[in-house]
Amino acid sequence: MSNKSYINRPNRPLQIYAILFLVFLYAPVMFLPLFSFNDSIYVRFPLNEFTFKWYGELFHREPVWNALMNSVKVGVATAICATGLGVFAAKAITRYRMPGKAPMVGFVMLPLVVPVIIFGVALLVLLSQLGIPLSLYTVTIGHMIICLPFSIATLLPRFEGFDGSIEEASADLGENAWWTFWRVTFPMVFPGILASLLLTFTISFDEFIMAFFLTGTEPTLPMYIWGQLRFPQEFPSILALASMIIAASFVIVFLGQWVNRDAAFAAAKKGD
Amino acid sequence: MSEQAFISIQNVDKYFGKFQAIDDVSIDIGHGEFFSLLGSSGCGKTTLLRMLAGFENPTNGEIYIDGQPMSSVPPHRRPVNMVFQSYAIFPHLNVRDNIAYGLRKQKLSKAKRYEMVDEMLNLIALPEYGDRKANELSGGQRQRIALARALILKPKVLLLDEPLGALDKQLREQMQLELRALQRQVGITFVFVTHDQEEALTLSDRIAVMSEGRVLQLDTPSGLYERPRSREVASFIGTMNFFDAKVREAKGPDLVVEAEGLGTVRGNSGDRHFAEGDTVQVAIRPEKFQLSEAKPNGGDPANAVQGKVGNAAYLGERSHFFVEVAGGGKPIAVSAQNKGVKSSSDDTAEDVWLSWTDESVVVLATD
């Protein structure tokens, strides 16, 4: 008898579908690195010589590095703030009985589905009414709104995955809320916090629409790239830059998934 | 509050929204007592325990521990420690750090802390386990570590929330004995929550039987078993035969009643008062019946009735019979020790006599 059960029998059409899916998803993206090594300022076939010169050129352009540093600053600030708020939210959602919890959670998660452009316009109107000048700080505020639901969604399984009586045990053994968080909750959810930091950093780093509305005089990297698209001679080095960002994003997201890999199992093991 | 009471629960109510989990409960627990809260799931026993630990606050009433009112004292300041049903071992710490968890505030030297932990590991018979990880432990070991983690702080009261529920039968019986021995050794008050009546009877000095948030009866194990005060308690603890009956004569607590299937029965109603003509319930434990082939009591028809053995179950050391009697409803459960050697031919339906003593009769109110 076959040792494959009905449910894990290989399914040829589905496998083909899966491969096609991945090809359509990633093939366009792969054109960026492809043309970034091409010795021509025009993005078209046939390809010319293989070259590193666009990458080399990138290193001598001051504004690129300024924009990169701006994005890193915004990304780090966003990641820390959004994850910090996310920890409190996830703890409250999983641990406390409170009236109107379900609508509140829905409200916090709303930025996942509301178009970013609406938040961008709304924030711009609000900030200009308050007379606050646009700067990297305003971009960070916008990014926190986008990133908070992602942070909460990453952290929730971590909090749900461990038995609440562990925190009660800590209180019972004489530790107050702060020490209980520090000695028990934090180490237990730490992989989730790390994953949330990496994810929210990546989202902020790549974000364009919010930055478009809220950037002052200092552009973030996506804003800078957008600005350079008008100049054909700059385009290949933008491709080189984009390729590097893609590679870095992949690494960061996979790292985040990897450190948080046992969250699903932790939830399943809760019973024992 | 009485003088001796170490824990005093006074007129405590607890509501979760509109649901009343605890309904006017008052219990006094003495120092060094092994006290059990017994009841089926949802009866409020765990809620009561969590109120002692401070995880829930009473809606009304007050809890005193060692004379101090507890309602404004948070869990981490209470002189109690708890063994959780899930044990709640910290999974990111090893055994030693788990046991030493509560010692942080005492600002001890590392050597002193390790010494105390080793002492505890010896007490729970798990020496050399200090460096093990929490997930390398069996259920019984986790249970002992949860116990050690609580006891190392020398609490005035140890709270135990069904700590033996997750263990298999053999280990559970062993842990029951160890727990009782430990309690005598350390001499602190144990408050033990369980749904297992046998466990409660084995371990406890006194037991509060709970149902729907109320205490039905608070008594010693033998008091609960021999003198249940209500049908609910009588049927929750062990097996009980009930007979509908009518009071014929009442002289204080001494009653003569006419019971369906048993005829005239003499019994004692304790502090429950019945008058002539009241309908009551007569309750007799299965093992209190004497089973005989010949007419017992030298032919005296009092306290004896004839019946036919229906179903029988052979359980090794004892047998259970279901005896059908004329005029009775349900067959009467009878439990007899197998003193003689049993042969299989005894199982056939036959005429038998059941007899009982006046002392074994409990008279209860009808529900």
Interface residues (C-beta under 8 A of the other chain):
Chain A: F162 D163 S165 I166 E168 A169 S170 A171 D172 L173 G174 E175 N176 W179 R183 V184 P187 M188
Chain B: A53 G54 F55 P74 P75 H76 R77 V80 N81 M82 F84 Q85 S86 A88 F90 P91 H92 Y101 G102 R104 K105 R149 A150 L153
